[in-house]
């Protein structure tokens, strides 16, 4: 090959090489809506951080309130400080964050990207999904993002996690969706998006965006044997966030239906014993006396395969519906 041919081949290969995406435009658009959340709580005689419980299977919230530093005050009283994240969802000052960020707080202070600080009031909270809604009154329209994402992020899609890691201030981290529908045993409605974007303490309550800048989740937990980022983070999907936040805004709490049955997963062995083609649906282990289901033709040993027209593939599907 001639030198000209080699140069042409090199230029062709260079032109064909994929370029890394830049999220600069998206970050510039969405970060003004992301806020820092500082909470304080005076508590006498509290346990040390090492004595606080962790979540099952080594899963602990990456923003567990009592893991933050404490400063002793006069009279042996301690002041607990916590730093988390949140994001504005409308110009009047409503902010989404995690329940565990503001749980037990005596005072919640919100810092905007421009440095302005405001005292926030708690509008509502839901510990079962670990979501909370707070509000500030800034006296002016505020930058915000909408909860109108499709919730259809696919495994392999690029994502941006924005928040306040270790209290450093607004930070943007990129990664991909690693998995969907993760159950980390933190509550009855676990359905997390797993991501590998680096998130750490202080990112709790911050938004997860897709590459177009749509909110697709709320960063909530990490798996971490070391206490720092190891590339396994979890976010609450935006479909759940939208539903819960609407209820919190309307009434300050979430009302849920009650079927009145105890259920268990349908394993391969149970499916074979029951003559099912595949291990799907949920097995009714018991019917609560005088509960709603007790008035219906539902008996222990039944398998519920759909509800409200939606198929039940996993036993977690029924409580969510």
Secondary structure, DSSP 8 states (H G I E B T S, - for coil): --HHHHHHHHHHHHHHS------HHHHHHHGGGEEEEEEEEEEET---GGGS---GGGEEETT-GGGS-EEE-GGGEEEEEEEEEEEE-STT-EEEE-HHHHTT-SEEEEE-TTS-EEEEEEEEEETTTTEEEEE---SS------S---S---TT-EEEEEE-GGG---EEEEEEEEEEEE--SSSTT--EEEE-S---TT-TT-EEEETTS-EEEEEEEEE-SSSS--S-EEEEEHHHHHHHHHHHHHHSS-------EEEEE--HHHHHHHT-SSS-SEEEEEE-TTSGGGGTT--TT-EE-EETTEE--SHHHHHH-
